[in-house]
């Protein structure tokens, strides 16, 4: 399947990636710079990491949300997208994740259905307000 790279708009073919080979390699190199800097400087802040590795703060937060970093900057603050509880990594806290996965109201055949899950997320948010 042919796609346009999200970074450079070059046409490329890959079944799952959204970046061409060159941009993908650069993104991986950038991630490695961030990871290595954090491992060597465990008490670093997000701003320090961004400055020293020449990486945007938003990109660093995306790495944290994806759970790719084992060492997280000391001032990184993420919130659960459902309830707003402070979390260390990911997008949803453990309590909300458990509610999403164990809800008997959603049949297993529909648990992968994005539209159904989004309506359920909205229901959880309304219930907690």
Secondary structure, 3 states (H helix, E strand, C coil): CEEECCCCCCEEECCCCCCCHHHHHHHHHHHHHHHHHHHHCCCCCHHHHHHHHCCCHHHHHHHHHHCCCCCCCCCCCEECCCCCCEECCCCCCHHHHHHHHHCCCCCHHHCCCHHHHHHHHHHHHHHHC
